[in-house]
Amino acid sequence: MADTHTLRPDESFRVWTESEGDRIIVRALGELDLASSSRFEEELERALAAEVSTVVVDLGMVTFIDSTGLRALLSATERSRVSVRQFGIRKEVSGAVRRALDVTGMAEKLPFVD
């Protein structure tokens, strides 16, 4: 399997999960946009359906995010409230993600964790 921290020349996005005790970390790398948001949403769905207490999203390696990626985060936040799972986005997001969150006002609508 390819290194999860780099993209192959034929890729623009990668998403994977890692278990840490009773929580799952969903990590994304590359461009989170219309072409990749469905894969991202599928990973979020699987993580939220797992028998864990907490799901954390790591966007520190995301180089671009559009409205479909932001919508996926908002939808996962809403689903976590229904499933009574703790859900949060790591505060250390990439600069591209921080700009998108600030410009759209989504930073106030999403839960962040250390």
N, CA, C and O of each residue as an XYZ file, in Angstrom:
456
protein
N       0.842     -1.190      0.000
C       0.000      0.000      0.000
C       0.878      1.240      0.000
O       1.969      1.235      0.569
N       0.406      2.293     -0.632
C       1.154      3.548     -0.709
C       1.188      4.243      0.643
O       0.311      4.040      1.483
N       2.200      5.055      0.838
C       2.304      5.871      2.046
C       1.068      6.757      2.129
O       0.738      7.445      1.163
N       0.375      6.751      3.277
C      -0.851      7.536      3.405
C      -0.595      9.024      3.498
O      -1.534      9.813      3.396
N       0.663      9.434      3.690
C       0.964     10.856      3.863
C       1.404     11.552      2.584
O       1.751     12.732      2.611
N       1.395     10.844      1.477
C       1.728     11.449      0.188
C       0.714     10.978     -0.851
O       0.107      9.915     -0.720
N       0.552     11.782     -1.863
C      -0.354     11.430     -2.951
C       0.439     10.864     -4.119
O       1.536     11.335     -4.419
N      -0.114      9.864     -4.770
C       0.484      9.367     -6.004
C       0.231     10.406     -7.095
O      -0.654     11.248     -6.942
N       0.978     10.364     -8.178
C       0.777     11.332     -9.266
C      -0.642     11.330     -9.842
O      -1.101     12.348    -10.360
N      -1.337     10.193     -9.754
C      -2.688     10.094    -10.306
C      -3.773     10.443     -9.286
O      -4.958     10.275     -9.573
N      -3.390     10.924     -8.107
C      -4.353     11.248     -7.058
C      -4.355     12.742     -6.750
O      -3.344     13.427     -6.903
N      -5.510     13.226     -6.315
C      -5.581     14.592     -5.785
C      -6.116     14.597     -4.358
O      -6.134     15.634     -3.694
N      -6.560     13.404     -3.887
C      -7.144     13.321     -2.559
C      -7.003     11.910     -2.007
O      -7.043     10.926     -2.745
N      -6.837     11.837     -0.694
C      -6.837     10.543     -0.003
C      -7.480     10.752      1.360
O      -7.292     11.795      1.985
N      -8.235      9.764      1.822
C      -8.848      9.790      3.148
C      -8.697      8.399      3.763
O      -8.849      7.390      3.074
N      -8.397      8.351      5.061
C      -8.237      7.090      5.761
C      -8.560      7.294      7.233
O      -8.644      8.426      7.711
N      -8.739      6.191      7.943
C      -9.024      6.278      9.369
C      -7.937      5.565     10.156
O      -7.282      4.645      9.666
N      -7.766      6.020     11.395
C      -6.846      5.398     12.332
C      -7.568      5.283     13.667
O      -8.278      6.200     14.082
N      -7.382      4.155     14.331
C      -7.977      3.959     15.654
C      -6.978      4.361     16.720
O      -5.794      4.035     16.634
N      -7.462      5.065     17.716
C      -6.670      5.440     18.887
C      -7.531      5.166     20.112
O      -8.305      6.023     20.536
N      -7.396      3.980     20.675
C      -8.213      3.619     21.829
C      -9.676      3.581     21.458
O     -10.076      2.843     20.557
N     -10.485      4.379     22.155
C     -11.926      4.408     21.931
C     -12.343      5.544     20.994
O     -13.465      6.045     21.070
N     -11.429      5.939     20.114
C     -11.787      6.973     19.149
C     -11.197      6.656     17.791
O     -10.223      5.914     17.663
N     -11.814      7.238     16.793
C     -11.354      7.095     15.413
C     -10.944      8.467     14.914
O     -11.643      9.457     15.128
N      -9.799      8.510     14.245
C      -9.332      9.725     13.604
C      -9.555      9.554     12.103
O      -9.069      8.589     11.514
N     -10.280     10.473     11.483
C     -10.468     10.484     10.036
C      -9.489     11.515      9.495
O      -9.611     12.705      9.786
N      -8.516     11.059      8.705
C      -7.488     11.957      8.170
C      -7.694     12.138      6.669
O      -8.016     11.194      5.948
N      -7.499     13.371      6.222
C      -7.646     13.681      4.804
C      -6.384     14.367      4.305
O      -5.716     15.087      5.047
N      -6.071     14.136      3.047
C      -4.883     14.686      2.409
C      -5.238     15.132      1.003
O      -5.823     14.360      0.243
N      -4.900     16.355      0.643
C      -5.112     16.834     -0.718
C      -6.310     17.747     -0.850
O      -6.638     18.495      0.072
N      -6.966     17.685     -2.002
C      -8.062     18.577     -2.352
C      -9.411     17.943     -2.027
O      -9.800     16.931     -2.611
N     -10.105     18.556     -1.092
C     -11.435     18.090     -0.687
C     -12.463     18.932     -1.430
O     -12.801     20.040     -1.014
N     -12.953     18.382     -2.542
C     -13.840     19.124     -3.414
C     -14.941     18.216     -3.951
O     -15.131     17.103     -3.461
N     -15.653     18.688     -4.945
C     -16.766     17.932     -5.522
C     -16.336     16.528     -5.947
O     -17.090     15.573     -5.764
N     -15.152     16.393     -6.503
C     -14.689     15.090     -6.985
C     -14.363     14.125     -5.847
O     -14.435     12.911     -6.038
N     -14.010     14.633     -4.680
C     -13.574     13.756     -3.592
C     -14.506     13.736     -2.383
O     -14.341     12.899     -1.496
N     -15.460     14.623     -2.333
C     -16.288     14.747     -1.132
C     -17.106     13.485     -0.837
O     -17.377     13.198      0.329
N     -17.499     12.737     -1.848
C     -18.282     11.523     -1.583
C     -17.430     10.489     -0.851
O     -17.930      9.822      0.055
N     -16.157     10.339     -1.219
C     -15.273      9.414     -0.489
C     -15.081      9.877      0.946
O     -15.072      9.064      1.871
N     -14.927     11.180      1.132
C     -14.770     11.750      2.463
C     -16.020     11.484      3.305
O     -15.916     11.071      4.461
N     -17.195     11.719      2.727
C     -18.450     11.478      3.440
C     -18.610     10.008      3.811
O     -19.094      9.694      4.899
N     -18.208      9.106      2.920
C     -18.295      7.669      3.213
C     -17.428      7.311      4.415
O     -17.856      6.539      5.274
N     -16.223      7.855      4.489
C     -15.347      7.583      5.640
C     -15.938      8.151      6.920
O     -15.880      7.513      7.971
N     -16.506      9.349      6.836
C     -17.149      9.943      8.006
C     -18.318      9.080      8.470
O     -18.487      8.861      9.670
N     -19.120      8.590      7.537
C     -20.259      7.726      7.862
C     -19.797      6.463      8.577
O     -20.362      6.081      9.602
N     -18.760      5.810      8.030
C     -18.241      4.587      8.648
C     -17.725      4.876     10.055
O     -17.964      4.099     10.979
N     -17.027      5.980     10.213
C     -16.481      6.323     11.531
C     -17.611      6.584     12.526
O     -17.551      6.129     13.668
N     -18.637      7.314     12.094
C     -19.748      7.618     12.994
C     -20.588      6.385     13.312
O     -21.272      6.354     14.335
N     -20.547      5.379     12.458
C     -21.294      4.146     12.704
C     -20.515      3.160     13.577
O     -21.086      2.191     14.076
N     -19.230      3.400     13.761
C     -18.387      2.487     14.530
C     -18.736      2.561     16.015
O     -19.298      3.549     16.487
N     -18.397      1.508     16.734
C     -18.641      1.439     18.175
C     -17.503      2.123     18.934
O     -16.733      1.469     19.637
N     -17.410      3.421     18.785
C     -16.411      4.221     19.488
C     -17.116      5.409     20.129
O     -18.246      5.740     19.768
N     -16.450      6.040     21.069
C     -17.080      7.176     21.745
C     -16.825      8.494     21.019
O     -17.614      9.431     21.140
N     -15.724      8.573     20.262
C     -15.324      9.852     19.682
C     -14.830      9.678     18.253
O     -14.133      8.715     17.932
N     -15.205     10.629     17.399
C     -14.686     10.709     16.038
C     -14.052     12.086     15.885
O     -14.683     13.111     16.141
N     -12.791     12.086     15.461
C     -12.046     13.330     15.260
C     -11.625     13.399     13.795
O     -11.184     12.402     13.223
N     -11.761     14.578     13.191
C     -11.368     14.784     11.802
C     -10.095     15.621     11.785
O     -10.028     16.679     12.412
N      -9.092     15.142     11.069
C      -7.822     15.844     10.923
C      -7.723     16.382      9.499
O      -7.600     15.619      8.541
N      -7.779     17.708      9.375
C      -7.713     18.373      8.069
C      -6.394     19.120      7.882
O      -6.302     20.020      7.047
N      -5.394     18.756      8.642
C      -4.112     19.446      8.593
C      -3.366     19.291      7.282
O      -2.484     20.095      6.980
N      -3.700     18.271      6.491
C      -3.020     18.044      5.211
C      -3.917     18.328      4.007
O      -3.584     17.964      2.880
N      -5.048     18.975      4.248
C      -5.957     19.325      3.150
C      -5.473     20.634      2.523
O      -5.327     21.645      3.210
N      -5.230     20.603      1.230
C      -4.684     21.766      0.528
C      -5.756     22.666     -0.073
O      -5.478     23.806     -0.446
N      -6.984     22.153     -0.166
C      -8.103     22.926     -0.723
C      -9.386     22.301     -0.214
O      -9.480     21.079     -0.098
N     -10.380     23.134      0.093
C     -11.698     22.633      0.466
C     -12.741     23.555     -0.146
O     -12.622     24.778     -0.064
N     -13.764     22.966     -0.761
C     -14.842     23.770     -1.327
C     -16.127     23.551     -0.528
O     -16.112     22.929      0.535
N     -17.216     24.061     -1.043
C     -18.487     23.999     -0.314
C     -18.963     22.568     -0.086
O     -19.643     22.306      0.907
N     -18.626     21.637     -0.976
C     -19.058     20.257     -0.762
C     -18.313     19.628      0.418
O     -18.892     18.839      1.165
N     -17.061     19.966      0.588
C     -16.304     19.491      1.740
C     -16.822     20.092      3.034
O     -16.933     19.400      4.047
N     -17.142     21.388      3.002
C     -17.701     22.048      4.177
C     -19.065     21.462      4.530
O     -19.379     21.269      5.705
N     -19.867     21.182      3.516
C     -21.182     20.572      3.745
C     -21.035     19.197      4.389
O     -21.814     18.837      5.272
N     -20.036     18.426      3.950
C     -19.798     17.099      4.538
C     -19.462     17.211      6.024
O     -19.899     16.385      6.825
N     -18.697     18.220      6.388
C     -18.354     18.432      7.802
C     -19.588     18.819      8.610
O     -19.790     18.327      9.720
N     -20.406     19.695      8.053
C     -21.624     20.119      8.736
C     -22.597     18.950      8.889
O     -23.215     18.794      9.943
N     -22.737     18.138      7.858
C     -23.618     16.968      7.922
C     -23.137     15.969      8.969
O     -23.941     15.414      9.718
N     -21.825     15.741      9.021
C     -21.275     14.821     10.021
C     -21.508     15.356     11.427
O     -21.779     14.585     12.348
N     -21.405     16.657     11.597
C     -21.672     17.275     12.899
C     -23.109     17.001     13.320
O     -23.359     16.630     14.467
N     -24.050     17.177     12.408
C     -25.464     16.930     12.703
C     -25.710     15.448     13.010
O     -26.432     15.127     13.953
N     -25.116     14.543     12.218
C     -25.287     13.107     12.446
C     -24.724     12.693     13.801
O     -25.283     11.820     14.466
N     -23.622     13.312     14.213
C     -23.016     12.945     15.496
C     -23.923     13.321     16.649
O     -23.922     12.645     17.678
N     -24.686     14.369     16.503
C     -25.627     14.771     17.557
C     -26.737     13.741     17.708
O     -27.206     13.483     18.816
N     -27.149     13.162     16.607
C     -28.192     12.136     16.631
C     -27.645     10.840     17.225
O     -28.343     10.157     17.974
N     -26.403     10.502     16.894
C     -25.825      9.238     17.367
C     -25.195      9.359     18.754
O     -24.710      8.366     19.297
N     -25.194     10.533     19.321
C     -24.647     10.809     20.645
C     -23.146     10.471     20.700
O     -22.632     10.068     21.744
N     -22.481     10.633     19.607
C     -21.033     10.464     19.552
C     -20.389     11.832     19.729
O     -20.929     12.848     19.290
N     -19.238     11.845     20.374
C     -18.464     13.078     20.397
C     -17.818     13.209     19.028
O     -17.286     12.241     18.485
N     -17.867     14.397     18.482
C     -17.342     14.644     17.146
C     -16.639     15.981     17.167
O     -17.144     16.946     17.742
N     -15.483     16.045     16.547
C     -14.792     17.319     16.470
C     -13.739     17.321     15.383
O     -13.303     16.277     14.898
N     -13.350     18.518     15.021
C     -12.309     18.736     14.019
C     -11.089     19.256     14.761
O     -11.192     20.167     15.582
N      -9.936     18.673     14.469
C      -8.717     19.159     15.104
C      -8.514     20.629     14.776
O      -8.683     21.050     13.632
N      -8.150     21.406     15.793
C      -7.957     22.847     15.618
C      -6.846     23.164     14.631
O      -6.892     24.193     13.956
N      -5.854     22.299     14.538
C      -4.725     22.553     13.640
C      -5.074     22.160     12.207
O      -4.586     21.151     11.700
N      -5.914     22.957     11.560
C      -6.264     22.727     10.158
C      -5.248     23.445      9.283
O      -4.501     24.301      9.757
N      -5.226     23.096      8.022
C      -4.323     23.770      7.086
C      -4.775     25.216      6.868
O      -5.903     25.581      7.198
N      -3.894     26.016      6.317
C      -4.232     27.404      6.014
C      -5.398     27.529      5.048
O      -6.242     28.413      5.191
N      -5.440     26.637      4.062
C      -6.535     26.667      3.083
C      -7.875     26.386      3.750
O      -8.878     27.029      3.440
N      -7.887     25.433      4.658
C      -9.126     25.096      5.359
C      -9.505     26.241      6.297
O     -10.675     26.618      6.364
N      -8.549     26.791      7.011
C      -8.830     27.909      7.926
C      -9.461     29.083      7.173
O     -10.438     29.668      7.642
N      -8.911     29.426      6.016
C      -9.464     30.528      5.215
C     -10.897     30.238      4.811
O     -11.762     31.106      4.929
N     -11.160     29.018      4.330
C     -12.521     28.656      3.906
C     -13.485     28.707      5.078
O     -14.605     29.198      4.934
N     -13.072     28.210      6.235
C     -13.935     28.246      7.415
C     -14.223     29.675      7.860
O     -15.355     30.000      8.217
N     -13.212     30.518      7.839
C     -13.391     31.911      8.268
C     -14.245     32.704      7.286
O     -15.132     33.450      7.700
N     -13.984     32.550      5.992
C     -14.715     33.306      4.972
C     -16.193     32.935      4.944
O     -17.049     33.797      4.746
N     -16.492     31.660      5.140
C     -17.880     31.199      5.067
C     -18.623     31.297      6.394
O     -19.843     31.133      6.429
N     -17.914     31.562      7.478
C     -18.544     31.594      8.789
C     -18.763     30.214      9.394
O     -19.405     30.086     10.437
N     -18.238     29.189      8.749
C     -18.426     27.820      9.233
C     -17.633     27.544     10.511
O     -17.960     26.613     11.247
N     -16.608     28.330     10.782
C     -15.790     28.106     11.980
C     -16.643     28.172     13.245
O     -16.348     27.491     14.227
N     -17.691     28.981     13.225
C     -18.572     29.105     14.395
C     -19.600     27.987     14.484
O     -20.213     27.794     15.534
N     -19.796     27.248     13.399
C     -20.834     26.215     13.366
C     -20.303     24.803     13.592
O     -21.077     23.867     13.792
N     -18.991     24.656     13.559
C     -18.398     23.333     13.670
C     -17.675     23.174     15.007
O     -17.122     24.140     15.534
N     -17.680     21.957     15.554
C     -16.988     21.717     16.829
C     -15.500     21.442     16.587
O     -15.144     20.663     15.703
N     -14.646     22.080     17.370
C     -13.208     21.888     17.258
C     -12.663     21.294     18.541
O     -13.163     21.583     19.628
N     -11.637     20.463     18.416
C     -10.983     19.825     19.555
C      -9.481     20.001     19.419
O      -8.958     20.265     18.336
N      -8.792     19.846     20.568
C      -7.329     19.934     20.551
C      -6.697     18.686     20.002
O      -5.472     18.598     19.921
